[in-house]
Amino acid sequence: MLDGNESLVTDFILVGLFPEFWHSIVLNSLIIFIYILAFLGNILLIVLIWGDSRLHTSMYILLSQLSLIDLTLTSTIVPKMASNFFTGKRTISWIGCGTQSFFFLMMGMSECLILTLMAYDRYVAVCNPLRYPTIMSPRFCLHMVAACWTGGSISSFIHTVYPMHFSICGSREIHHFFCEVPVLIKLSCEDTSVYQSVVVVTSIVLLVVPFSLITASYTLIFLTVLHMNSVKGKKKALATCSSHLTVVSLFFGPNIFIYMTFTSSHSPEQDQVLSVFSNILTPMLNPLIYSLRNKEVVAALRKLMKRYVVS
């Protein structure tokens, strides 16, 4: 009994997604439906990229990594949220909370770096097309991907272990549907101002700097496109770049607001809306944004469908 009581003391309580909402079962069912679409869409995109030799280029290798990140990110959040809601058990263990926070941060930080690499890839492809095969070789791309995952993992580990050791004197109720650092810090009775400053600095390094590099890359791309003589080349470059810019805006916008205004007084409801938009809705949209406007991906999908029809 003692062990059970001790575990209850260290457990956190996840309030869930908009607990005051009257039609919460409809909302949670909708989130699960979006998760299933995101899961299937990203799985399909990964299968298409790795199953078609024509897509074994740097751009598509990076796109497959983005899909893998989105797949893992949503799977870190939604299954636990759904389980808590439909079973009525709202608790999450200290280890479970730390694990969820670690994978969430690792995916988020890795995505920042992957999106930056994707912008650099497009910059080289448009501004230095003759040197593109040499600069963005598949081997170089895989090394950069490994560096992104490693950097995201190390940073995530630090930002999970440190805040999880802050003392919690009062309620262990988390006004969110998953464990996230800004929400966990609000529960602490210690002075967390120094750590909050560290979070802001980390956010500058992993959000503002990548966003600035992406903006600079696309500024140079658009200047190059304006001087192109080929109308077809202009349309192709703009179609590819506009898809990436859409994804960048959907990802960086909410996260910059959440983490760069860490010490502000934005409400739990605002945090939840932005989290749903950035971490659940956007991973569902990403495969659609990249596939519907990409002839190579559509061609790979048709090839796969023909193969199954014939078999």
Secondary structure, DSSP 8 states (H G I E B T S, - for coil): -HHHHHHHHH-EEE--S-TT-TTHHHHHHHHHHHHHHHHHHHHHHHHHHHH-GGG-SHHHHHHHHHHHHHHHHHHHHHHHHHHHHHH---EE-HHHHHHHHHHHHHHHHHHHHHHHHHHHHHHHHHH-TTTHHHHT-HHHHHHHHHHHHHHHHHHHHHHHHHHHTS---S--EESSSS--HHHHHTT--S--HHHHHHHHHHHIIIIIHHHHHHHHHHHHHHHHHHT---HHHHHHHHHHHHHHHHHHHHHHHHHHHHHHTTTS---HHHHHHHHHIIIIIHHHHHHHHHHHT-HHHHHHHHHHHHHHHH-
